Amino acid sequence: MRLTFLGIIPNTPNVESPTIWLDEDTGDLLIQSYNATEDEVKACQEIGSIPGHSTEVPDHETIIRLPKVMRQYLPRDDEDQRAQLS
């Protein structure tokens, strides 16, 4: 697995450090961040996603809370598309 470090939340202490990496082989993001609270998970389940899709979170998945400041490190789709056209 070839990972590229994208960013860490600015000014974090050593023990709380939401971080984002890019898997260069798949384009997937690996995100270390805060666990969503039970209330946040319940709210996500109430909103749902697409009709007919389960709102349960399987054991192999989780919902995390990504702080707003971390969005600056997310790759933009238009950059990915430009790279594919080159």
Residue, then its C-alpha position, 0 to 999 in steps of 0.5 A: m500500500r502506497l500512502t501519501f500524507l495529506g494533512i493533520i488538524p492544525n495545532t493539535p496536541n500529540v494525543e488528538s490528531p485527526t489525520i488524512w492519508l491518500d492510498e495512491d493505489t486505489g484513490d481511497l482516503l484513510i481518515q483518523s478522526y473523532n468517533a461520531t456520538e450515538d446521537e450523531v449516528k442516530a441523526c444520520q440514520e434518521i436522514g438516511s441516504i437513498p430510498g430502500h438502502s439500510t440505515e444500519v451501520p455494519d460492524h465493519e464500518t463506522i461514522i466519523r466526525l471530520p472537523k471542518v478545518m480538515r476539509q482543506y486536505l480532501p482531494r478535489d474531484d476536478e483535480d482528479q479529473r484533470a490528472q486523468l485527462s493528462 
